[in-house]
Amino acid sequence: MTAPRHLRNVAIIAHVDHGKTTLVDQLFRQSGTFRDNQRIEERAMDSNDLEKERGITILAKPTSIEWEGLRINIVDTPGHADFGAEVERILSMVDGVILLVDSAEGAMPQTKFVTGKALALGLRPIVVVNKIDRPDGRPQEVLDEVFDLFASLDATDEQLDFPHLYASGRNGYASEDENAREGDLTPLFNLIREHVPAPNLEAEGPFSFLATLLDRDNFMGRVLTGRVQSGTLKINDPIHALDAQGNVVEAGRATKLLSFRGLERVPVESAQAGDIIALAGLEKATVSNTIADPAVREPITAQPIDPPTLAMRFAVNDSPLAGREGEKVTSRLIRDRLFREAETNVAIRITESADKDSFEVAGRGELQLGVLIETMRREGFELGISRPRVLFREEGGQRTEPYETVVIDVDDEFSGTVVEKMQRRKAELTEMRPSGQGKTRITFSAPSRGLIGYHGEFLSDTRGTGIMNRLFEKYGPHKGPIEGRQNGVLISMVSGEAVPYALNALEDRGVLFIGGGAKIYEGMLIGENAKPDDLEVNPMKSKQLTNFRSTGKDDAIRLTPPRIMTLEQAIAYIDDDEMVEVTPKSIRLRKAILDPHERKKAKRKDKA
């Protein structure tokens, strides 16, 4: 006997701002999931503040809608490659995907990553051309672009024969007619029922379930989310967890079973094959483990978790300005917060240093670790962050390092610059082809080490039009030294507040990172030197007073606006002997050793 026919599991894929979350809000309203008078936040699916600001989906969230006796589970997908391991696991829970594209912007490269994974798994997409009421909409051309995109991703003939609808998520209608400007979303509900297959799983037999997502609840402990692959599970049934090799991780009971209803998780008595559920009762089981009836000995094949390739040191903030802007500054608070993160974020690994004052945090990429630092900073933490370093391995007596596949979509005129810069970073060009509309797609195999800090430079080189997608490829032979930052820095030799008169004199030396009145301390980086060496300067030097009357010409000092760096830019900019001081209000760059004499001693020691 197969799983119930009245259930559909679909994932939704869309580029930033193409209207995914707004469309889902309307599906909720029209299916009666939300009451008419219920106040809900705009874009209910992006619940995390950083998701709302950056416009990226970081956490995948299942939701559920009831419509005319049909239950539709909808899973949101992250589009960024740093969260790529999560995407593949999510797609294993669903039987269909909806690709949402903007009627003006068309298919964007960021959606290619997830779409490619969905097509490779054999899922047949539904294409929804959204925002058809835009005055600059071009729905027909956009459909052709989607067809070309699928063809370039090696879609099968069946996948290329995709059904499509025209919609306006904001106004809540969908139609087969591109000129429609009213109606409701019934055509989309019908298409999901007809086109997406019901889960074809074994309803009889022992219970088995693959853990896809993990989070922690203060009352229930670890909560694992995933799709039931076979059988039925009732509350308090005995279960055990198996790892990928079939070893028993732990045994226990299903103390809580939760099903999704709208945005809520509600307790249920039982779950059967095809249901997407959350399950509590196990203390050690994690993502990619098979949770099953004790009779089951064979694990379900799971997507392996990508290994961490990058590490940063999170240290207690020991700058002279420590503790002035955040309330969480001790190593104990930092430790507890990082270990809490590692419990639910399977791609992160934490190691404590011998002195207990710092922690090595290893993860999948700069964006992923940047999101963690930004989240902690908003929670009131102060941290000192080191330059990211890649994790090397010893294999067969040889030193190996992580490589990434880098796919770059860029205007033809910038392709030469990109190839030259990537080759300087020891990347190998593997493919280069025109991708239409005056753009070129270039694929590289590059050591992760060479990509640290390149993204900002890449955006400058391509005038903000280039798009880069990165994916872990393999561990390969070590590529030798890679050139780093070309310029030295301007280091403050005093503590206090920067004086505009002194900064004005320093502008000839290079680019400044601070403005007049900024709080500074000895060893803080206040600018970039125009030359390769570091230079110690005094940003507090004031004008010598004389008894001559000024003509007023030199009183009004006009400073060039300083270069203000975002968190990711600052982390990518610093050198090995430097750190980023992160507080809830400020991002400052500094030398790891603040005292100039100690710094010189350490430098001599390194050379020796």
TIDOZA-514429 format. One record per residue (C-alpha): x negated, y, z negated. Coordinates in steps of 0.2 Angstrom, whole numbers, plus 2048, in hexadecimal, padded with zeros to 3 digits. Each point is the difference from the previous one (the first is absolute). Layout:
// residues N
XYZ
...
This chain:
// residues 608
800800800
7F9811804
8018107F7
81080B800
806808810
8068117F8
7EE8067FC
7F480A80A
7EE8057FB
7F980F80A
7F080B7FE
801812806
7F1807809
7FE813804
7F380D802
7FF80E7F3
80F80C801
8097F680D
80F7FF7F5
7FF7EE7F8
8048057EF
80F80C805
8077F280B
7FF7F37F1
80980D7F5
80E80180D
8017ED801
8038007ED
80D80D801
80A7F880F
7FF7EF7F8
8088067F0
7F07FC7F6
8008127FA
8108087FA
805810809
7FE80A7F0
7F07F87FB
7F180B800
7F17F9807
7EF807804
7FD804812
7F57F2808
8047F47F2
7F47F3806
7F080A7FE
8008007ED
7EE8047FC
7FB813800
7F17FD80A
80A7F780D
80C80F802
7F180C801
7F57F680C
80F7FA80A
7F87EE7FF
8087F07F9
7F47F97F3
80B7F37F7
80C7F480A
8118007F8
80E7F4804
812807800
8117F8804
810805808
8117F7801
80A803810
8107F6805
7FA7F07F7
7EE801807
7F28037F4
7F1809808
7F08017F6
7F580E807
7ED8017FC
7F6810802
7EF7FE807
7F080A7FD
7F8806811
7EE8037FA
7F37F3803
7F98027EE
8107F87FA
7FF7F480F
8007F07F5
8118057F9
807802812
7FC7EE805
8087F97F0
81080A802
8037FB812
7FF7EE7FA
8108037F6
80B80680E
8077F9810
80281080A
7F9812802
807811804
7F480C808
8058127FE
7F980D80C
803812802
808805810
7F480E803
7EF7FA7F9
8027EE806
7F67F17FB
7F28067F5
7EF7F67FD
8037FE7ED
80F7F5804
7F67F580B
7F77F87F2
8107F97F7
8097FD811
7F17F6806
8017F57F0
8137FD802
7FE7FB813
7F27F47FB
80C7F87F4
80D7FD80E
80D80C7F9
80B80880D
8028127FD
81080C801
7FA811806
80A80F7FA
7FC811808
80380C7F2
804813800
808800811
8088117FC
7EF808801
80080D80E
7EF7FA805
8057ED800
7FB7F580F
8087EF7FB
7FE7F7811
7ED804801
7FE7FB7ED
8087EF804
7F47FE80F
7F18047F4
8077F37F3
8007F380E
7EE804805
7FB7FF7EE
8087EF7FE
7F77FA810
7EF8077FA
8037F67F0
8027F080A
8137FE7FC
8097F1808
80D80280D
80E7FD7F3
7F880E7F5
7FF80C80F
8137FD803
80480A7F0
8118077FC
8018137FD
80B80E7F9
8008137FF
8038077EF
7FF80F7F5
7FC7FB7EF
8048117F8
811800808
8037EE7FD
8057F9811
7F97F380C
8057FC812
7FB7F7810
803811809
7F280D7FF
80C80E802
80B7FB7F1
80080E7F2
80D7F87F4
8057F07F8
7F97F57F3
7F37F27FD
80C7F1804
7F67FC811
7F07FE7F5
8097F57F3
8077F580F
7EF7FF808
7F77FB7F0
80E7F27FE
7FF7FA812
7ED802804
7F77FC7F0
8017ED7FC
8067FA7EF
7F27F87F6
7FD7EF807
7FA7F87F0
8037F07F6
80E8037F4
7FE7EE7F9
7F07F97F8
7F68077F2
7FE8137FD
7F1809807
7FC813801
7F180A807
7FC80F7F5
7FE80F80B
80080F7F5
7FC8027ED
80480D7F4
8018027ED
8108047F5
7FE8057EE
80E7F47FB
7FE7F180C
7ED800802
7F97FB811
80E80080E
7FD7F7810
80A804810
8017F580F
80C7F580B
8067EF7FA
7FA7F480D
80A7F17FB
80C7F97F3
8098097F2
7FA8077F0
80A8047F0
7FC8097F1
7F47F77F4
7FC7F280D
7EE7FA7FD
7F480780D
7ED800803
7F480B80B
7F47F880C
7F1809808
7FB7FF813
7F77F07FC
80E7F87F7
7F98017EF
80D8047F2
7FD8127F9
80D7FE7F2
8117F97FC
80F8087F8
812804802
80A80C80B
80580C7F1
80880D80B
806800812
804811809
808803811
800811809
81080A801
7FD810809
7F18087F7
8037F67EF
7FA7F07FB
80E7F67F7
8007F07F6
8077F1809
8037EE7FA
7F87F780F
7F8802811
7FF7F6810
7F67FE80F
7FF81080A
80380C7F1
7F380D7FC
7FF8007EE
7F58067F1
7FB7F47F3
7F98017EE
7FA7F37F4
7EE7FD806
7F08097F8
7F27FC80C
8087FD811
7FC80D80D
803804813
7FD7F280C
8047F37F3
80E7F3803
80D8007F2
8097EF801
8097F27F8
7F37F57F6
8037F280C
7F880B80E
7ED7FD803
7FE808811
7FE813800
80880B80D
7F380780C
7FD8127FB
7F780F808
7F08017F7
7FD8107F6
7F380A809
7F08017F5
7FB8117F9
7F280880B
7FD8117F7
7FD8047EE
7FF8117F6
7FB8037EE
80D8087F5
7F78087F1
80580A7F1
7FF813805
7F08067F7
800812808
7FF80F7F5
812804805
8067EF7FB
8117FF7F6
806811805
80D7FB80D
8057EE7FC
8057F77F1
7FA7EF804
7ED800800
7FA7F17F5
7F97F0808
80D7F67F6
80E809809
7F87FE811
7FC7EE7FD
8127FC7FC
80780980F
7F47F880C
8047EE7F9
812804801
7FE805813
7F67F0803
80F7F67FA
80C80580D
7F480680E
7F87EF806
7F480980C
7F78097F2
7F37F87F5
7F98087F0
7EF7FD7F7
7FB8087F0
7EE8077FE
7F47FB7F2
8018117F8
8147FF800
800812806
8037FC813
8097F480B
7FD7F9811
81080080A
8007F6810
80D80280D
8057FF813
7FB812805
7FE8127FC
813804802
8057F27F4
7F48067F3
803812803
8137FD7FD
7FB7F77EF
7F680F7FB
80D80D805
80D7F67F6
7F58007F0
7FC812802
813804800
8027F67F1
7F480B7F6
7F07F7802
7EE808802
7F47F5809
7EE801808
8007F7811
7F07F9809
7FD7FF812
8097F1808
7F47F1804
8037F180A
7FF7EE7F8
7F27F6807
7FF7ED800
7F27F3801
8047F380D
7F37F3804
7F280A7F9
80580F80B
8088107FA
811803808
80C80F7FF
813803805
804805811
810807806
80A801811
802812804
80E80480D
7FF813805
80D80880B
7F9811806
80280D80E
7F47FC80F
7F680F7FE
7FA7FB7EE
7FC7EE804
7ED803803
7FE8097EF
8097F27F7
7F67F3808
7EF8097FC
8058037EE
8067EE7FD
7F07F9808
7F580B7F4
80A7F77F2
7FA7EF807
8117FC808
8017F580F
80C80480E
80B7F1804
80D80780C
804810808
81080380B
80B80E806
8117FF7F6
80980C80B
8058137FE
7EE806800
7FB7F57F2
7F37F27FD
8007F27F4
7EF7FB7F9
7FD7F17F6
7F07FE7F5
7F97F37F4
7F880B7F3
7F87FD7EF
80C8077F2
7F08097F9
7FF80B810
8138057FF
7FF8087EE
803812802
802800813
813803801
7FF8137FC
7F280280D
80B7F580D
80F80C7FE
7F580F802
7F77F8810
8117FC808
8098117FA
80C7F67F5
8077F680F
7F67EF7FD
8087F17F7
7F57F37F8
8067EF7FA
7F57F57F6
8017EE7FB
7F47F47F7
7F87F580C
7F27F57F9
7F08007F6
7F180280C
7ED803800
7FA80F7F7
7FD80E80D
7F28097F7
8008137FB
80E80B806
7FD813800
80A8097F3
8048137FC
7F480B80A
80180F7F4
7FA8037EF
80B8097F2
8008107F6
7FF7FB7EE
80580D7F2
7F18027F3
80C8097F4
8107FE7F7
80F80D7FF
80A80880D
7FB804812
7FD812805
806806811
7F080B802
7F57F07FE
80A7F680B
80080D80D
7ED7FF800
8007ED801
80C7FF80F
7F080280B
7FA7EF7F9
80E7F6805
8137FC7FE
8078037EF
80C7F47F7
80680D7F2
807811800
7FD80F7F4
8057FC7EE
7FF7ED801
7FA7F77F1
7EE7F9803
7F37F67F6
7EE7FB802
7FE7F280D
811804809
800800813
806811805
7FD7FF813
7F77F780E
7EE806805
7FD804812
7F07F77FE
7FD7ED7FC
7F98037EE
80A8047F0
7FE8117FA
8038067EE
8088117FF
80880D7F4
812804804
80180C7F1
7F380D805
8088117FE
7FB810809
7F380A7F8
8078117FA
7F6810804
8048127FC
803804813
812803804
8077F380D
808805810
80D7F37FD
7FB7F6810
7F97F17F7
80C7FF7F2
80E7F6809
7F87EF803
8097F580D
7FC7EE7FE
8037F380D
80E7F47FA
7F77F17F7
8027EE807
80C7F77F5
7FF7ED801
80E7F47FD
7FD7F17F5
7FC7F480F
7F480D808
7F78037F0
7FD7EE7FD
7FA7FD812
7F58107FF
7F57FC7F0
7EF7F7801
7FA7F17F5
7FA80C7F2
81080A7FF
8117FE7F9
812808802
8078067F0
8137FD801
80C8097F4
813803801
7FC812806
7EF7FF809
7F57F780B
7ED8057FD
7F07F9808
7F17FD7F5
7F07F77FE
8017F07F6
7F18077F5
8048127FC
7EF8047F8
7F480680E
7F07F97F7
8097EF7FD
805800812
7EE802806
7FA7F27F4
80D7F4807
7FC805812
7ED7FC7FD
8057F07F7
80A7FB810
7F280480C
7F47F57F5
